[in-house]
Amino acid sequence: MPTVIGHHDVKDKDHWLASPKREEVFGPLGVTNIRTFVNPQNPTQVAVLMDVADMDAVMAFMKTEAAAEAMAYDGVVPETLVILVEA
């Protein structure tokens, strides 16, 4: 099961940290051990570290309207999203 990092900018760090959306959208896809990170020098830069059972399912989900809606709810700046997969 690969570990994945997604880093991106957000509009409001506190809202992003408090949001239930990560668990709501990734949990049903078999994503576990979700951890959040914030750049202390620039709190609009954040990251999520998670274990992904099915990368194909997660990557397919990321192309959906539901993913776009979850990112919008969380205040994610979508054009800044970078996904890194454990090598």
Secondary structure, 3 states (H helix, E strand, C coil): CCEEEEEEEECCHHHHHHCCHHHHHHHHHCEEEEEEEECCCCCCEEEEEEEECCHHHHHHHCCCHHHHHHHHHHCEEEEEEEEEECC
